[in-house]
Amino acid sequence: MDSAVAPRQADNRAALEAAWADVRAGLRRAIGVRQFDQWIRPLALGDYCPLSGTLDLEAPSEFSASYVASNFATRLALAWRSAPADVRDIRVVRAREAAESITVRSRTPAPVEHGAARFVEGPARPGRFMPRHDFAGFMTDESNMLACSAAKAMAAPDKPRFNPLFLHGPTGFGKTHLLHAIAAAYGAGLGEQAPSGAILYMSAERFMNEFVAAIRANDTFSFKARLRAAHMLLIDDIQFIAGKGPTQEEFLHTLNDLIDSGARIAIAADRPPQQLSAVDPRILSRLAGGLVADIQPASLELRFKILEARRAAVAPIVVPDDVIALLARSIRTSIRELEGAFNKLVAYAQLVDKAITVDLTQTMLAEALRASVRRITIDEIQKLCAAHYRIDASEMRSHRRARAVARPRQVAMYLAKKLTPRSLPEIGRVFGGRDHSTVIHAVRTIEAMRRDNPEMDADIRALQRQLEG
């Protein structure tokens, strides 16, 4: 270390400790001894960045950090502004020791930072975002390939061709994973010298809460300045600003200013822009003006791929193939639930020192397995195939042999055999009273076509995803 740097750092620390003592004394008088002893006294000085003026206050637990940031944000910010130390931003975070103990068991959670406008998210430096939520850990297939490719382009050093990026899909499909991956990859490109707040990630609810807190603290200037200084803004669950007039107005101005300045923007929601009711049409127009990429339900192949990766991560714990198959075929609602069920199973087996078997899986995950089972009916298959191939649903039961009708009917028979527990004779009867040999012929024909015709294979995959979703 430079001989001149160490004394400066020591002086900074001494000044911070002296200021912290004054701040604590003032807060003790302001909020009372009981509140102070319970919430403020356990806080400790953490890291301080003299370039950005950002100071971390470390709380002993995640709950404590969340409570302090939510209930004492404004008081802390005002107290530090009055202190002689050059502190401009405060983050309330969980103490490192607690975070490290959790890292040993699973993933490192993002710091808990809530409250008023001066409580910033901070730049995407190592450890700021969820480490497992990177591009390497995001499994892809046709259901999410466009979204993943677009996310990588947004994080690349070159200027993205489409901005903003709008990701949409149901809960648990990987939208938040991709937002974290974008932030981490782009932040790695900026390096450690990135200015404070270069990358901002927050939920729409948090955006709203911080905006309201800034209004109450009469400090909207700081809130606006922080957002507009970002090189990249990532907003999750944008559907929650629906119906919030002032928040939408501020979000629109932020969106316009950042896009005009060349900043990168990635937004996630549970539905496409045109389905976001009670959202300002000007916001929807801006969001739809970039690239809109959906994430569809994971296919059976992708679910297998995800579980294989999780199995490799927990080695040398043995998770048999039949257990992997059971989970992949049974839990189809979301990737999050699939991974959660796997983690629960492995954790239980470790805690009680039992081998992982199909019987144990069915016992431990009975509720999850039941909740994820969606019975697909032949009638549903017939209607979907008829709509896909643009024929009348009644043709599924007719005896017409024209190829435009016969091929969709064979596809429906194939899917009925693959996705329902109905026997061959039962399937034949639903398709206009045909016998089981007709169903066998249809199944074999479609299987052969899938091997030789990529377009047919793509059709079957798309239909199966819709049915399983």
Sequence and secondary structure as in RCSB ss.txt:
>XXXX:A:sequence
MDSAVAPRQADNRAALEAAWADVRAGLRRAIGVRQFDQWIRPLALGDYCPLSGTLDLEAPSEFSASYVASNFATR
LALAWRSAPADVRDIRVVRAREAAESITVRSRTPAPVEHGAARFVEGPARPGRFMPRHDFAGFMTDESNMLACSA
AKAMAAPDKPRFNPLFLHGPTGFGKTHLLHAIAAAYGAGLGEQAPSGAILYMSAERFMNEFVAAIRANDTFSFKA
RLRAAHMLLIDDIQFIAGKGPTQEEFLHTLNDLIDSGARIAIAADRPPQQLSAVDPRILSRLAGGLVADIQPASL
ELRFKILEARRAAVAPIVVPDDVIALLARSIRTSIRELEGAFNKLVAYAQLVDKAITVDLTQTMLAEALRASVRR
ITIDEIQKLCAAHYRIDASEMRSHRRARAVARPRQVAMYLAKKLTPRSLPEIGRVFGGRDHSTVIHAVRTIEAMR
RDNPEMDADIRALQRQLEG
>XXXX:A:secstr
  TTHHHHHHHHHHHHHHHHHHHHHHHHHHH HHHIIIIITT EEEEEETTTTEEEEEESSHHHHHHHHHHHHHH
HHHHHHHSSS   EEEEEE HHHHHHHHHHS        SSTTS      TTSS TT SSTT   STTTHHHHHH
HHHHHSSS  SS SEEEE STTSSHHHHHHHHHHHHHHHH TT  TTSEEEEEHHHHHHHHHHHHHTT HHHHHH
HHHT SEEEEE GGGGTT HHHHHHHHHHHHHHHHHT EEEEEESS GGG TTS HHHHHHHHTSEEEE     H
HHHHHHHHHHHHHTTTS   HHHHHHHHHH  S HHHHHHHHHHHHHHHHHHT    HHHHHHHTHHHHHHH   
  HHHHHHHHHHHHT  GGGGTS    HHHHHHHHHHHHHHHHHS   HHHHHHHTTS  HHHHHHHHHHHHHHH
HH HHHHHHHHHHHHHHH 
